[in-house]
Amino acid sequence: MSKYLIDKFLYTIDRDPGLVERYRADPAGTVTWWEAEQAGLILNCPEPERSTWLNFSDAERQALTTHDYVGLLEFGAHNFLVLTLFIALFERDYDEPLAFQREFAARLSHWTLPYPDIAT
């Protein structure tokens, strides 16, 4: 498991509106593409030096492809990266202001302080 790799995925997808739309429409394809073609480039790792740390675990890949933000946070993904990307992905689906943020908070209500470690 690599919290850093998950965070890098979330960060790079969130910073490109085209990738946000691609991830919304085809999460499995976007995760597969990013992992195969972008992870090594973004992390400046040439092909001969690639290793398993540049791959998501099956559970991480599942959480990413199903947009399971609770699962991503439980893996240790940075809370701000998760929240900003998922706002970009899903806030438009709600009629009331902050409705997605309230749902996000409700789905995380089982957590108590201190929150999971977000160090990378």
N, C-alpha and C positions, 0 to 999 in steps of 0.2 A: 504494500500500500504506500502511496506517495501523496501526502497532503499537498506537497508543493506542486505536483503534476495536476491534481484536481484544481487547485487554486489558479494555476497558469491557464488551464482550459477555460475556467469561468471568466478570468480577466480578459483573455484575448477574444472570446466570443462576445462579451459585453461591450468591448470597445469598438466593434464594427457592426453598424446597423444591418448590413447585409448578412453577416453571420448570425446575428440575433434572429432574423427572419428565417434563415436556413435551419437553425437549431429548433425553432418553434415548429416549422413545417415537417422536418425530417430529423428528429433527434438521433435516431440510431445511425443514420447515414452520416450525420455531422460528426458524431463521436468517433465513428470508424475512420472517417477521412482525417480528422484532426490528429488522432492517435497515430495513424500510419504515416501521414505526410507532413504534419506541422510540429509535432512534439519535439522531434530532433532538431528541426530548423530553429524553432523559437528558442530552444534551450542551447543553441549553438553546439550541438553534439553531432559530429560527423558519423556517417554510417558505421565505420569500423569500431567506433567507441560506444555504439548503442548497447544498452543492456535492458534487463527487465524493469529497471526503475522508470523507463520511458514508456511503460505500458500500464494501463489501468488493470486492477484486479477484476475478476468477473463481477464481484459485488459492486465495485465502483462504477464499472461500465453499465450495469443494470440500473443503478441509481441515476446516472447521467441520462441514459436513454429513456427512462420513464419520468424524467423531471421530478424525481423524488428529493425535494430539497431538505426534508427532515433527515433522510438517510445520508445525504451529503454532509450535513452539519454533524451528524453522529460520527462520520468518518473523520471529522476534524477540519472540514473545509471552512475557510474564513467567512464569518457571518456577514460581513459587509459585501463581500464578493457575491455570495449566494443571494442576498437580498436585492442588490442592485440589478443583477441579471434577471432574476425572476420577476421583479417589477417590470422590467422591459418586456419580458415574455408575456406576462399575464394580466397586468393591471388593466389593460384595455378591455378585458372580458367582463369587467364589473361595472355596474351602473353608478354606484355610490362612491364618493371620494374615500380613499384609504380602505376600501373594502378588501382588497387583496392583502394589504398589510395586516388588517385585523384577522383575516383567515390564517395568514402566515404565523402570527403570534399565537392564535388559538391552537394550531397544530403543534406548536412548540411548548405549550403550557405544561407539559409533563416534566419539563426541566426545572430545576431549582438552582439557585446560586451555589457555588460558582458554576458558570457555564463551562462547557467543554473547552479544553485548551485549544487556542487558535494559533499557537506558535508554529512556524514552518521550519 
